[in-house]
Amino acid sequence: MNIMLMSTIYSTLIMGTLITLISSHWLLMWAGLELSMLSIIPILMNKTNPRSTEAATKYFLTQATASMVLLLSIIMTMVLSGQWSIIYSNNQIITFTLTLSLIMKLGLAPFHLWVMEVTQGTPLIQGMILLTWQKIAPLSILIQISPSINTPLMMLSALLSTLLGGWGGLNQTQLRKILAYSSIAHMGWMMVIIKFNPSISLFNLIIYIMLTISLFITLYMNNNLTTLSLSHVWSTAPPIIIIILMNLLSLGGLPPLTGFAPKWVIIQELVKNNNIMIPTMMTMAALLNLYFYMRLMYSTTLTLFPSTNNTKTKWYFHNNKMTTILSPLTSLSTMTLPLTPLMITLN
């Protein structure tokens, strides 16, 4: 694609999300979601091959189905209330269909199977956009309608997402699929608290996007797609593998890294609302995520290939600019736990 076409597509993608964010009119919010969906498809198919075409097709079919269900709930809301603005409905059918459509948009369980396939079928940068930017618009709608969310459906979906996000990543060797399962688990943590305190969901989203972007950029600069290729990095670029592993452990929620902050705050808020079993089950599920991150750490740092001192210092001469770029991202994604009270106050 030429520069003009790509700039138009990316501008449409950004504009669609912004329309959804700033609108209080249901039809405009739906139109923003559609602009975002239609503009991401040529981005996913930037490198034309059968795998990317299949991924874009799966994404379109899933998102189009979710859009139809969302439009159905919007029409029912308009028929019953007589207005297009966001109102808190008590109608069970409307809240169920509305929550269901946004769960499909976000790729939460049990509608999560497309997330791994689409992420695996696209390059790293396109996968990063899919797992970060494309989550903002549906989540903003959920935050706006949080008082009228179908609570049993959302809680069930959140619990399933954290469990399946942990179990699914255990037997994976593809890094993109591991990050897709991690995304599903993180979405589950965001959804479980959105009914009680939407600002904590927003805080969790900010931390998740920061961690995911840092990790994807690091993998992209080293062209790492599998755990085997990741294990080869240690002999040529030790600082890069340390950055990757710190980001992975932070995604897993290991204290005292930044990723522990949203889990800590969510568990505290759920306990304040007399929910003991839900945070207990989700904490046990989070250990599964932490396990396969620790397994990656073992396979990449504790099993070294024979090398000389010269090969271990190549990173200094060839990747010095890369480490300079990643330094602020790594600092933000691993060392901002003490700023948790301030960030929650700002939200």
Disulfide bonds with the S-S distance in Angstrom:
none
